[in-house]
């Protein structure tokens, strides 16, 4: 820090601070210890899960539009809820298990 004079002659402390910008790689140095491959694969898994879930929702709306009475609507809703819950549990456990496996394989032997 240094002392600077402005146009009126008043003194102020100059603060040197560099904001992290995409052109500067200094801010990325803190991520070098992070297993980026793990994060990349988990993002891929999460996006694939999201795509499947959105497709299920689109199929549900299409099927819902074909319903002719309230009983069919309730049946369609129950099927969609059960399918969604099952997919969330299955895919979530796969993502967690895969992350656990990759983390344990990345750890140095004790």
C-alpha positions as CSV (number, residue, x, y, z in Angstrom):
1,X,0.0,0.0,0.0
2,X,1.2,3.5,-0.7
3,X,0.0,7.0,-0.2
4,X,-1.3,8.9,-3.3
5,X,-2.4,12.5,-3.8
6,X,-5.5,13.2,-5.8
7,X,-6.2,16.3,-8.0
8,X,-7.2,18.4,-5.0
9,X,-3.9,17.6,-3.1
10,X,-5.7,15.3,-0.6
11,X,-3.8,12.2,0.4
12,X,-5.3,8.7,0.3
13,X,-4.0,5.2,0.7
14,X,-3.7,3.3,-2.5
15,X,-5.0,-0.2,-2.3
16,X,-3.7,-2.7,-4.8
17,X,-6.2,-5.5,-5.4
18,X,-6.6,-7.6,-8.5
19,X,-10.0,-9.0,-9.2
20,X,-10.0,-12.6,-10.6
21,X,-10.8,-12.3,-14.3
22,X,-11.0,-15.1,-16.9
23,X,-7.8,-13.8,-18.5
24,X,-5.9,-14.2,-15.3
25,X,-5.1,-17.7,-14.1
26,X,-4.0,-16.8,-10.6
27,X,-7.4,-17.6,-9.1
28,X,-7.3,-21.1,-10.6
29,X,-4.2,-22.1,-8.6
30,X,-6.4,-23.0,-5.6
31,X,-8.1,-25.6,-7.6
32,X,-5.0,-27.6,-8.5
33,X,-5.5,-30.0,-5.6
34,X,-9.1,-30.7,-6.5
35,X,-9.8,-33.8,-8.5
36,X,-11.2,-32.0,-11.5
37,X,-11.9,-35.3,-13.3
38,X,-14.3,-36.3,-10.6
39,X,-16.2,-33.0,-10.8
40,X,-16.4,-33.2,-14.6
41,X,-17.8,-36.8,-14.5
42,X,-20.2,-35.9,-11.8
43,X,-21.5,-32.9,-13.8
44,X,-21.9,-35.1,-16.8
45,X,-23.8,-37.7,-14.7
46,X,-26.0,-34.9,-13.2
47,X,-26.8,-33.5,-16.7
48,X,-27.6,-36.9,-18.1
49,X,-30.0,-37.4,-15.1
50,X,-31.6,-34.1,-15.7
51,X,-32.1,-34.8,-19.4
52,X,-33.8,-38.2,-18.6
53,X,-36.0,-36.5,-16.0
54,X,-37.0,-33.8,-18.4
55,X,-37.9,-36.5,-21.0
56,X,-40.0,-38.3,-18.4
57,X,-41.8,-35.0,-17.7
58,X,-42.5,-34.4,-21.4
59,X,-43.8,-38.0,-21.8
60,X,-46.0,-37.5,-18.7
61,X,-47.5,-34.3,-20.1
62,X,-48.2,-36.1,-23.4
63,X,-49.8,-39.0,-21.6
64,X,-51.8,-36.6,-19.4
65,X,-53.2,-34.8,-22.5
66,X,-54.6,-38.1,-23.7
67,X,-56.5,-38.8,-20.4
68,X,-60.3,-38.7,-20.8
69,X,-61.5,-38.9,-17.2
70,X,-60.3,-38.0,-13.7
71,X,-59.5,-41.7,-12.9
72,X,-57.0,-41.8,-15.8
73,X,-55.5,-38.5,-14.7
74,X,-54.9,-39.9,-11.2
75,X,-53.5,-43.1,-12.5
76,X,-51.2,-41.2,-14.8
77,X,-50.1,-38.9,-12.0
78,X,-49.4,-41.9,-9.7
79,X,-47.3,-43.7,-12.3
80,X,-45.3,-40.5,-13.0
81,X,-44.7,-39.9,-9.3
82,X,-43.5,-43.5,-8.8
83,X,-41.3,-43.5,-11.9
84,X,-39.8,-40.2,-10.9
85,X,-39.1,-41.3,-7.3
86,X,-37.5,-44.5,-8.4
87,X,-35.3,-42.8,-11.0
88,X,-34.2,-40.2,-8.4
89,X,-33.3,-42.9,-5.9
90,X,-31.5,-45.1,-8.5
91,X,-29.6,-42.4,-10.2
92,X,-28.7,-40.6,-7.0
93,X,-27.3,-43.7,-5.5
94,X,-25.3,-44.4,-8.7
95,X,-23.8,-40.9,-8.7
96,X,-22.9,-41.1,-5.0
97,X,-21.4,-44.6,-5.4
98,X,-19.4,-43.6,-8.4
99,X,-18.1,-40.5,-6.6
100,X,-17.2,-42.7,-3.6
101,X,-15.3,-45.1,-5.8
102,X,-13.4,-42.4,-7.7
103,X,-12.5,-40.7,-4.5
104,X,-11.3,-43.8,-2.8
105,X,-9.2,-44.7,-5.9
106,X,-7.7,-41.2,-5.9
107,X,-6.6,-41.4,-2.3
108,X,-3.0,-42.5,-1.8
109,X,-2.6,-45.9,-0.1
110,X,-2.1,-45.7,3.7
